[in-house]
Amino acid sequence: MSWISNYVRPKIRALVTRQDIPDDLWEKCPDCGQMIFHRELEKALRVCTHCGYHLRIGPNERMRLLFDSGQFTPIELPETIQDPLKFRDRKRYSDRLREARAKAEATDAIMVAHGRMGGHPVVMACFDFSFMGGSMGIAVGEGLLAAARLACMQEAPLLVVPASGGARMQEGILSLMQMPRTTVAVDMVKEKGLPYVVLLTDPTTGGVSASFAMLGDLTLAEPGSVIGFAGQRVIEATVREQLPEGFQRAEYLRDHGMVDQVVDRRELRDRLITLFGLLTRTTPEARIVRIPEGSLKLDGPRVAGGGPRIDDGRPTAEPQPADTGEAQQQPAEKRSSWSLSLTGRSRDKASGDKTPDKPKAEKAKPETAKSDRPKDTQKGDKQADSAGETGGHAHAASADPHQAGGDDETPATDPDRRAAE
Amino acid sequence: MHFLDFEKPIAELEGKIEELRHLTDDSEVNIQEEVQKLQAKAERLLRQTYARLTPWQKTQVARHPERPHFGDYISRLVDDFQPLAGDRSYGEDPAIQGGLARFRGFSSVWIGQEKGHDTATRVRHNFGMARPEGYRKAQRLMRLAERFQVPIFTLVDTPGAYPGVGAEERGQAEAIARSIETCLEVKVPLISVIIGEGGSGGAIALASANSVYMLEHSVYSVISPEGCASILWRSGEHTKDAAEQLKLTAQDLHKLQVIDRVIEEPLGGAQRDKAATIDAVGDVLEDELHRLRAFTGGALKRKRRDKYLEIGRVGLS
């Protein structure tokens, strides 16, 4: 008997379960229809390897892709009033909200986090299109305000990545009020002299496009994204004619002067780092001083750890003209650069370096060092960070659970159906 | 007089009264009496109807073709109105009117959507649906007001921004966004009144103000009831439900603390007595202007921002 249960049955079972090959190994490109192996697709950052079509990605994936070594600290979003109008269509809004939350494991359609890009702090707010079409209600507005306040506190640039059909109708006029509210958020950042950069992704329409999304100091867009105010069906119904080729696509907006650059997702991170660098570090990092060889002498044997090392990004308290110790220790011709940091700012690694910052470069700001720790140790990290309000659930970089895509039950998902109001 | 569907019984009564008046009969005394009786009845009916308007009925009143429009307010409220045209980049959009004027002694800038009053003017003003040029003209006029430190009054009456190919090409979204931003930035008093239809982005583009008022039977909403019904209910039959759910009436919006005050309309709606409606609006605007003049430009801007940051903490129970 035992050989039946021990040998035959497992064999049969194995034969049967062989059929259960995960069916999501291959994904079909919505544009060209080609099948792409999932690992290949992930490697290409969900850009079709055949036609370059940019598939939608969620906020987690987006942040992992943009922040240094995929590390970031999400902040807890402020609590807001739920279902203020007690709205009910074919379904209660509160039920729709509950379902969306269960599916997304997020409280609303926005995620805010801070981290580093090219070694420099950046605050990011990303929309989640899979959460009720990324529609903007009170919670999303509050999320953007929190992001703006965090950027101001950290004196960091703010990057916002909308992916939204527009306003959340079920919050009625209060969703409309998010248009001036998010505009106030943007202006707070601008008035602090900090860069506010928008990356328009598919789709950005309605009340979202007609407020903070179009107010960037710089506006980038992902290729092929639908960007516009009114939905295409509404326009078609109004003008009763065929819409022009490529209408409301990112490239079309660029050609009509509404977008600075259309950037391939695979080049996005480097491009953003360069742009942030140009906007935030506007003067040379340090005065370049050539030290004539042999003109400086060591006073005596160097005490271990006694003086700053040249590659140490540690800010020095005051300018130290031509630190003798260091010039001698590292002969000038062996250094990769001639610069000596006299301004006390860390050396820039903004050249798109994808390696994580060495912890020692973080000595100056111990409180931010945790963003460089492996994500396992970050999990459940309850430390409050420098920003004060970001005590946090640092569930960084877990696999994005949501498939980007329309949901029949979520109303604002289809930008085409958004009436032009 | 244009009667709405739900006003039919009133229309019948008033028609009867007209008929009786034109009767030349011997028993004139009797007719007089009859007319008075009917008039009293009509008024009672009107009062009852208008006291219990549903949100959908209010939407219809707000869209009433004979309601006073921007031009009516300008000709009655201000002197020396000087219309100013063009956005200095592309064109002139007659859907948004604006200009300099003297309001009860004060130089001021007036901006608002004009819907038109007959077929020709409605087409000319594109039914109050503005294109980017309109919102850019509004921004220009607001900056002008700021430069000369005169207050801004906006009168909102629009189904929404125009959904067209050209409008999209020229940056409808950007134009609205910048208009909101300009509203929030200017360092002069900015006072808005929703006089009819406050249609979504097209309305908030002019109404991000220090004080926002609504006429009693005006509506203000993120989407039209028709649009909302077609998206959420997937059918046009639920327009009334959508109007109900959206909480778009002046009374509900006051409860939600989105607007500052409801301005009463004459019995039977603004269309029955344009002059009284316009004067009532004028008085409220004058009072508010005097109150806001006490603040510096910086304080006005700060207060305006704080006001919007506060919105959204109160729900309906």
Chai-1 contact restraints between the chains, C-beta under 6 A:
chainA,res_idxA,chainB,res_idxB,connection_type,confidence,min_distance_angstrom,max_distance_angstrom,comment,restraint_id
A,I81,B,G315,contact,1.0,0.0,6.0,A-B,restraint_1
A,P84,B,G315,contact,1.0,0.0,6.0,A-B,restraint_2
A,L85,B,K247,contact,1.0,0.0,6.0,A-B,restraint_3
A,L85,B,L316,contact,1.0,0.0,6.0,A-B,restraint_4
A,F87,B,Q245,contact,1.0,0.0,6.0,A-B,restraint_5
A,D89,B,L232,contact,1.0,0.0,6.0,A-B,restraint_6
A,D89,B,W233,contact,1.0,0.0,6.0,A-B,restraint_7
A,I138,B,G312,contact,1.0,0.0,6.0,A-B,restraint_8
A,A167,B,V222,contact,1.0,0.0,6.0,A-B,restraint_9
A,M169,B,I223,contact,1.0,0.0,6.0,A-B,restraint_10
A,M169,B,C228,contact,1.0,0.0,6.0,A-B,restraint_11
A,G172,B,V222,contact,1.0,0.0,6.0,A-B,restraint_12
A,G172,B,L246,contact,1.0,0.0,6.0,A-B,restraint_13
A,G172,B,K247,contact,1.0,0.0,6.0,A-B,restraint_14
A,I173,B,V222,contact,1.0,0.0,6.0,A-B,restraint_15
A,I173,B,L253,contact,1.0,0.0,6.0,A-B,restraint_16
A,I173,B,V258,contact,1.0,0.0,6.0,A-B,restraint_17
A,L174,B,G312,contact,1.0,0.0,6.0,A-B,restraint_18
A,S175,B,V222,contact,1.0,0.0,6.0,A-B,restraint_19
A,L176,B,I204,contact,1.0,0.0,6.0,A-B,restraint_20
A,L176,B,V222,contact,1.0,0.0,6.0,A-B,restraint_21
A,M177,B,I311,contact,1.0,0.0,6.0,A-B,restraint_22
A,M179,B,I180,contact,1.0,0.0,6.0,A-B,restraint_23
A,M179,B,I204,contact,1.0,0.0,6.0,A-B,restraint_24
A,P180,B,I180,contact,1.0,0.0,6.0,A-B,restraint_25
A,P180,B,S208,contact,1.0,0.0,6.0,A-B,restraint_26
A,P180,B,Y308,contact,1.0,0.0,6.0,A-B,restraint_27
A,R181,B,Y308,contact,1.0,0.0,6.0,A-B,restraint_28
A,T183,B,I180,contact,1.0,0.0,6.0,A-B,restraint_29
A,T183,B,E181,contact,1.0,0.0,6.0,A-B,restraint_30
A,T183,B,L184,contact,1.0,0.0,6.0,A-B,restraint_31
A,V184,B,R305,contact,1.0,0.0,6.0,A-B,restraint_32
A,V184,B,Y308,contact,1.0,0.0,6.0,A-B,restraint_33
A,G207,B,G201,contact,1.0,0.0,6.0,A-B,restraint_34
A,S209,B,A173,contact,1.0,0.0,6.0,A-B,restraint_35
A,A210,B,A173,contact,1.0,0.0,6.0,A-B,restraint_36
A,A210,B,I176,contact,1.0,0.0,6.0,A-B,restraint_37
A,A210,B,A177,contact,1.0,0.0,6.0,A-B,restraint_38
A,A210,B,G201,contact,1.0,0.0,6.0,A-B,restraint_39
A,S211,B,A177,contact,1.0,0.0,6.0,A-B,restraint_40
A,M214,B,A173,contact,1.0,0.0,6.0,A-B,restraint_41
A,M214,B,E174,contact,1.0,0.0,6.0,A-B,restraint_42
A,M214,B,A177,contact,1.0,0.0,6.0,A-B,restraint_43
A,L215,B,A177,contact,1.0,0.0,6.0,A-B,restraint_44
A,G228,B,E168,contact,1.0,0.0,6.0,A-B,restraint_45
A,F229,B,Q172,contact,1.0,0.0,6.0,A-B,restraint_46
A,F229,B,A173,contact,1.0,0.0,6.0,A-B,restraint_47
A,A230,B,P163,contact,1.0,0.0,6.0,A-B,restraint_48
A,V234,B,P163,contact,1.0,0.0,6.0,A-B,restraint_49
A,I235,B,P163,contact,1.0,0.0,6.0,A-B,restraint_50
A,T238,B,P163,contact,1.0,0.0,6.0,A-B,restraint_51
A,V239,B,G164,contact,1.0,0.0,6.0,A-B,restraint_52
A,V239,B,V165,contact,1.0,0.0,6.0,A-B,restraint_53
A,H256,B,E169,contact,1.0,0.0,6.0,A-B,restraint_54
A,M258,B,G171,contact,1.0,0.0,6.0,A-B,restraint_55
A,M258,B,E174,contact,1.0,0.0,6.0,A-B,restraint_56
A,P411,B,I231,contact,1.0,0.0,6.0,A-B,restraint_57
A,P411,B,L232,contact,1.0,0.0,6.0,A-B,restraint_58
A,R417,B,I231,contact,1.0,0.0,6.0,A-B,restraint_59
A,A419,B,I223,contact,1.0,0.0,6.0,A-B,restraint_60
A,A419,B,G227,contact,1.0,0.0,6.0,A-B,restraint_61
A,A420,B,G160,contact,1.0,0.0,6.0,A-B,restraint_62
A,A420,B,P163,contact,1.0,0.0,6.0,A-B,restraint_63
A,E421,B,G160,contact,1.0,0.0,6.0,A-B,restraint_64
A,E421,B,G199,contact,1.0,0.0,6.0,A-B,restraint_65
A,E421,B,S200,contact,1.0,0.0,6.0,A-B,restraint_66
A,E421,B,I223,contact,1.0,0.0,6.0,A-B,restraint_67
